[in-house]
Amino acid sequence: MTAAVALPLRPPAHRVDPRAVQWWRLQGLAALVALAGPQLVVWLVLGTAPSWLLVTTIVTAALAVAYTLVVPPIRYRIHRWEITDEAVYTLSGLLVREWRIAPISRVQTVDTEHGPLQQWLKLASVTVTTASARGPVTIHGLAAPDAAELARVLTETTQATPGDAT
């Protein structure tokens, strides 16, 4: 039985790709369409909208536009990641910050994801699944080539690490 290694809690070294700001903004616009679109359809069907519908549509659109403009740059300043020989480190969140450390010896799978918007922006996400009950560690907003290289390095590192990742 090996002794547990104390991993330091520190901010991860790398920021996500700057194009992640555009990706998050496009996601915000999609949410705006999903939330305000049905309200606008009701307006068109009714011909005239009740005053409460006008108010809710304006408030929904204003909040969604504000979120889309303000939140992505803040997320960009907060979200960080780092991979070392010992662990995967991530920092994410907005109002609640989440620091995650996944020891390399606990890594079970490494996945990359490229959604339609990510493909268009040449971005990807890397998900590291561990034996933790807390769930996987995901790094969003990486440049696609960086994500592929990160997945390759993590796979090689975990294969070279003794243990069964449980």
C-alpha positions, 0 to 999 in steps of 0.5 A: 500500500502506498502513502497518499501524496498531498497535492497542493491547492493552488490556482491552475496555470493555464487559461482557456482559449480566448475564443471561449468568450465567443462560444459562451456568448453564442450559448447566451444568444441561443438561450435568449432565443429559447426564452424570448422566442416563444413569448414573441410567437405568442405576440404574433399569434395574439396580434396584440400582447397583454401588458404582462407579456410585454413586461416579461419579454422585455425583462427576459431579453434584457437579462439575457443580453446583459448575461451574454455581454457581461458573464463570458469575459468574467468566466474567461478570467476565472476558468483555468486548468493545468495538468501535471504528472501528479494531477489534473487541476481545474478552477471554474465557476462564477458566483461559486468557484469550484477548484477540482484536483483529480490525481492522475492515479485516479483517472479512468477515462479521457474524452474530448467533445466538439459540439457544433459551435465548438467545431465552428470556433475550433474549440473542444472540451476535455472530460477526465473521468475518475473514480470520484463520487463527485463526478468527472473533471471537465475543461471547457473552451480549449483550442481543438489541437490543444484538447487533442494533445491534452487527451493524448498526454493524459492517456499516456500519463495514466497508462504509465501510472501504476494502480487501477484508478479506483 
